[in-house]
């Protein structure tokens, strides 16, 4: 009897070990798939230019809107060229004008800081995913009811931050981010991905919330077209 129990236990241990090995292989495969998705998307987007529209709202009221022509330079870094506004804003004079200009400069600084943070997380860098995998800070969920799998990376860019990448099979769907600004103010952000006609995945819309300042930033990328050779 004890021999049978021993055999059963050995079989059970072997089964659990096989299941664990299969789960580890599945996790590794999923992480590699996510890395490849971001790498191929960034490579394909280097041949495009597009328009990025950025809006900053305070207390739900839009205060600033700016457009940029975006493209990747020869060295591979993202370039943003401001698009000139159609009409010049009328400047107020005197003390009131100085207050308005000071507030405007403060808002512009907040916008610049928020967009810079978004750019640090868009796109997610395959090398950082690999580093997180090596450090053991990557986890992969089971598919949810919609079939989405979530790859979560802790300490992706900064200590204490978290990135959650949603994929449907091999298709990149979106990214959620929990991070902080230089002053440690907590920030949440999201990126929604879509497909160009040739299948290239790109960050269609980005949103950032800085609740401590009642500030939000919304980014829309559109008008993609191939750059001239």
ABEGO torsion letter per residue (X at the ends): XAAAAAAAAAAAAAAAAAAAAAAAAAAAAAAAAAAAAAAAAAAAAAABBBBBBBBBBBGGBBABBBBBBBBBBAAGBBBBBBBBBABBBBBBBEAAAAAAAAAAAAAAAAAAAAAAAAAAAOBBBAAAAAAAAAAGABBBBBBBAAGBBBBBBBGAABBGBBBBBBBBEABBABBBBBBBBAAGBBBBBBBBBBBBAAGBBBBABBBBBBAAAGBBBBBBBBGBBBBBX
